[in-house]
Amino acid sequence: MIRRIKSHNLLNGIKFSIAEFAFIALVVAPFAIYYVTHNNILYATISVGIMFNCLTTVAFGLGQFLRKEHDIDLRRVFNKDERERIERENPRLMVDTFIIVVTALLPFVMFIWALYELLLMNKKHN
């Protein structure tokens, strides 16, 4: 999952990915607050879970941004020929994007998956 998120950020522009997923988290936040304050546990869990998933992508994006990782120029993201070239050079891009979209919408799935990978990597390094 971490590889998918980082690749997605690089191939779509780190700043764009941060903004995209931060925006989704901000849109969902009022619903989360409403459901939490009205003791609707199911909807609160769903909305908070989606926020955690989105913020997972934001966190990795911020790390990439701070490390000044080389990503695609945002102007190239919206160029049809450039997008086609990127898709040809990265045949898993559409599958990875689909997985990111689905796991972002399933409460806590992306967050838990990425956390698991982080913990697994820490065990391997110790």
N, C-alpha and C positions, 0 to 999 in steps of 0.2 A: 504494500500500500504506500509506504513512504517513497519508494522509487516512482510509483505512478504519480503521486502528488508533486514531487519535485520535477519530474519530467513535464507534467502538465503546466506547471508554473513557468518553466523555461521556454516551452514551445508556444505558450500563449502570452508571454510577457509577465514577469514577476509582479510588477505594479498592477497590471490589469487583473491578475488572479487574486491578489490581495484585496483590491477594490471590489471585485465580483463577489467573493465569499464574505467579506466584511459587510457588504450591502445586504446580502441574504440574511446574515446573522442579525443585522439591525432591523430588518423587516420582521423577522420572527420574534424579536425581543419583546415588543409590546404584547404579543399573544402569550408568550411565556409568562410575563408578569401578570397578565390578567388571569390566566389559568392557575398560577400558583396562588394568587391572592383570593381566588374563588374556590380553592380546594378541589379543583378538577384534576385529580392526580394523573389520569390517563393522558389528557391533552397537555398538561404541564410537562410530563415526561417526554412526550413526543417533541414538543417545541424546544425544550431545553436540550434534548438529544440532537436535534438538527443544528441548534446553535453550536454545540460542542464540536460537531462534525465540521461545520464551516470554519470555526475558529482554529481547528487543527490545520486546515489548509492555510489559513492566514499566518499561523505561527511558523510553519515551515517556510512560507513565502518571505516572512520577515527575516528569518535566518539566512535565506538565500540572498536577500537584498543587502543585508548587513555584511555578508561575505563577498558582496559585489560579484556574484556569479553572473556569467555572461548569458543573457537571454535574448530572445527575439525582439527586435525593435517594434514598438507598438504600431507604427505605421505599416509594417509588413504583415502584421496579424490580420489586417482588414483588406489586404491585397489578394484578389482571387488567385492569381498565378502563384503567388508566394505560398498561400495556404495549400494549394494543390501540390507544390513541390515538397512542403513540409510533410504532408500526408504520405506522399510517395516514399520519402526518406525515413519515415517513422510509421511502418505498417501497423503497429499496435496502438497508434494514437487514438483511433476511434473506439477500440475496445477499452482501452484504459480510461478514456473520457466517459464512456458509458458506465464503467465500474465506479468512477468517482461520483458521477451524478446519482447513481442508485444508492451508493453507500452514504452519500451526504444526506439523502432524504430518509434513510432508515435510522431511527434514533440511536445514537451512540455507536453505530457500527464502524464508521470510519475512525472515530476517536479510539475505540477499543482496539481495533485492528492495528492502528499506528502505534498505540501504547504497547501492545504486545510485541511488535517488531522492535521498538526501542528497548524494552526490557530484555528481549532475546539477544539483541546486539550487545547490551551491557554485560550479560552473562558470558558471552563469547570473549569479551575483552578482559574479563576478570580471571 
